[in-house]
Amino acid sequence: MGKNKKKMLMLSSRWIYPLDAGYKMRIHYMAKVLSKLYKIDLLCLEPTGHLPEDIPFENIITFPLNKTKIAFNILKNFQKGWPLQVSGYYDKQVKDFLEENIKNYDVIYINHIRLAPYGFDLERFSVIDYHDAISMNYRESVKFARGLWKMFYKFESERLLDIEEIALNNYYLSLITSELDKEYLLKNANGKLRRNLEVIPMGIREEVLNYSDIREEKPWIVMLGKMSYYPNYEGAMFFIKEVFPILRKRFNWLELYIVGSNPPKDLKKFDRKNGIHVIGFVEDPWYYVARSLVTVAPVRMGAGIQNKVLEAMALGKAVVGTNKAFQGLNMGVDGKHFIRANDAKEFVNKISYLVENKNIRKDIGLNAKNLIRDHFTWEVIGERLYNIFSNLEHEIKHKG
């Protein structure tokens, strides 16, 4: 059967191993599912690094773009009206390779809007996985950013929206992580959508659901996430300044752990002060979550499903977070599977309630784990993805 498989070329702007970020996991597991239907090659715009044995790719092709090359591409492509990140990653060498080798592939699969123009004029069945509606993320960042960052987010969000709309009408199939992101894209497409837009949420690995290093709770509040990602950083600063000091007055034994790679200097300055620990990157972030009393997700901007929220829920933890933190969890119920809080007062009161009520936080954690097992494993999500591509292959065959 393998000999009869069609061929797919999957593009990523980033090297995806090790699987230490949500976007990397998404690319790997989506490819793993689709490798049942296709022989898949990966084209990556970063140098190869760590390479595990069990990868779903037949071949790996790289065109590493360093900072100088990205800057050159921005200057060259800027007049096209594209966002900076799209302009920087649109490279002549990559485009030439695609044009020369397109005949070898049946399907072109683009990851992330920053690579969207590569598929605009290819005469092949083309797919784009937006991951998230990035322009929505940037629009909301304008509200919280200051100075030059505020100007940057405003400028980039407008151009991102333009390219997102164009992509909707140039790709045969578009994928997105949540219904909220889908509704946003459809609304801003002004009714012009002529193609398929499907929701494929983030998934959780079985190893998280089956994590065995669960020990006695410690007096910890834990926030998990990559801290160089602005929504996580902004949420952490909000929690440190406006929420945790009040909690600390109520429960002077509580400690806050901020766990995630690349914390900026002005976040690290809080480390080891007043019960706050800024941990940075760790090999096993679940160690901290599994021992927490409560896990928090105080993100006030962003798009898509929060992968770290899903992981905390999969570990059986009660998560207190904003509406943004739980977008995409439409089947979840506030107070049963998680706890919503959208300002400092709500965070303080709802975390206090959970800290004082062990049985309730345990019940919410168990419900959360069951929700993830039923709806957000890669096995469940993979079945939907497989069916979408199988149906589209059938449709294309009959149209052809």
Secondary structure as UniProt FT lines:
FT   HELIX           2..4
FT   STRAND          6..12
FT   HELIX           22..34
FT   TURN            35..37
FT   STRAND          38..44
FT   STRAND          59..62
FT   HELIX           67..77
FT   HELIX           78..80
FT   HELIX           84..89
FT   HELIX           92..101
FT   HELIX           102..104
FT   STRAND          107..111
FT   HELIX           113..119
FT   TURN            120..121
FT   STRAND          125..129
FT   HELIX           134..144
FT   HELIX           147..168
FT   TURN            169..170
FT   STRAND          173..176
FT   HELIX           179..188
FT   TURN            189..191
FT   STRAND          196..199
FT   HELIX           206..209
FT   STRAND          220..224
FT   TURN            227..228
FT   HELIX           230..238
FT   HELIX           239..243
FT   HELIX           244..250
FT   TURN            252..253
FT   STRAND          255..259
FT   HELIX           265..268
FT   TURN            269..272
FT   TURN            274..275
FT   STRAND          276..280
FT   HELIX           286..291
FT   STRAND          294..297
FT   HELIX           307..314
FT   TURN            315..316
FT   STRAND          319..321
FT   HELIX           324..326
FT   TURN            327..328
FT   TURN            330..331
FT   TURN            335..337
FT   STRAND          338..340
FT   HELIX           344..356
FT   HELIX           358..375
FT   HELIX           378..399
//
